[in-house]
Amino acid sequence: MLKINRENLRNSHETPWLVLDLVMLGVLFVNLAWLIFDSLYATDFVYGQLGTYFPGLIDVYDPVHNNFLLVDLVFIAIFFTEFCFRWIVAIVRKEHLRWYFFPFLHWYDIVGLIPTGATRLFRFLRIFSILHRLHKFEIIDLNQTAIFRFFAFYADVFVEELSDRIVVKVLSDAQKDISAGSPLLDDINDHVLAPRRPVITQWLAGVINHLGKSISSDEHGEVIREHVRKSVGKAVRSNAQVSTLNYLPVIGRTIENTLEESVTDIVTASLVNLLSDLDAQRIDHFISVGMHDYTPTADALDKEVLSVVNECLELVKAHVSQQRWKSHLTDKESSIPATDPSDESELKADSTPR
């Protein structure tokens, strides 16, 4: 049962509107009950039964039934007046961006004013409009009602089932395009990477320049310089011509160490200069000219990339296809405590007459 939060009602200053809503609900129920009675009155069965048991009612109600449209116009005038009043208030409060938005957002009220059998049913939507407005101001809490939870759950089930099938269909079509030889890698290169090549080359040049400065730094480049020193020293010592310097007495070892240090300094300085001086124009020229003859389609890498994409899509499809609403139902049912059979036997024993 709905509970009215009186404190929120006072704070929201919606008490006059709540009174108006209750009055309009009363008028609405009277109108709908009258519509139902008049529709039943028009049937031969109900008319015959009333003529048998309540002949006086027929004499009184026949003129009303024959002019029911005029009676309904009275209710329509009441609803239309209330609609115009709310429209004026919405304009004064500036509840919408434009003054003419109100009738579009409350279209069901306008349709319900049309005096035909089908359109009169739209007057029922006024009930949901009132409940939504009260729920928005936290005067009532629809989330605590069983009927709201029931419809909300099955609405989520419907949306989940529909969206899952759409997503799986889209991913399956993408997989078919990939397996049919869709030029995905060429499209990525032409439409994604190529327009961004200036940005990519600028970023790559910045990274390379920063790497060169880091190598030349005494604080950060010691590890790289030590690695270069060991590599060059190993190469120098393993060289056949340099190893012959060991046969020179006294100065042979000194010359070899001096040569090793000199080559190490030259290689390190060359590497630092190469990395520091490399700019975006040179990288872009290298990609345009040096990589021109490289054909990635001839390599097995493109197949591996497509396989990775396909496997990722399969994982996404498997994840999307999981019906989470079923697991929600299972968890809800498992949370209900089961009755212990021993407790039932004790209850039966207690209820046995002695």
Number of C-alpha atoms within 10 A of each C-alpha: 8 11 11 14 14 13 10 14 17 11 11 12 11 16 13 9 14 16 11 13 19 14 11 18 16 12 15 19 14 13 19 16 12 15 17 11 12 15 13 13 19 12 10 10 11 14 15 14 12 15 14 11 9 12 13 11 11 17 11 10 14 12 10 14 16 10 11 15 12 13 13 16 14 12 16 19 12 15 20 16 12 15 17 13 11 14 19 14 12 16 16 10 9 11 13 12 9 9 14 12 15 19 14 10 10 15 12 19 22 17 16 22 21 15 14 11 10 10 15 19 15 17 21 16 14 18 16 11 15 17 16 15 15 21 15 12 16 17 23 20 19 19 12 12 12 11 11 12 13 10 11 13 14 12 12 12 16 13 10 18 17 11 14 18 14 12 15 19 13 13 17 16 12 15 18 13 13 16 12 9 9 14 12 14 16 14 12 11 13 12 11 12 14 13 11 12 15 15 13 16 19 16 14 16 22 17 13 19 20 13 17 22 16 17 22 19 12 11 9 13 16 14 12 14 20 13 12 17 19 14 12 20 19 12 12 20 15 11 11 9 9 16 14 12 15 14 10 11 9 9 11 15 15 14 15 19 14 11 15 21 16 13 16 21 16 12 16 21 16 12 15 19 15 14 20 21 13 16 18 19 13 13 18 17 12 12 14 11 11 11 10 9 8 11 8 11 12 9 10 9 11 16 13 11 13 18 14 12 14 19 13 12 17 16 12 14 19 11 13 17 16 13 13 14 16 11 11 12 12 11 11 10 11 10 9 8 7 8 8 8 9 9 10 11 11 11 11 11 11 10 9 8 6 5
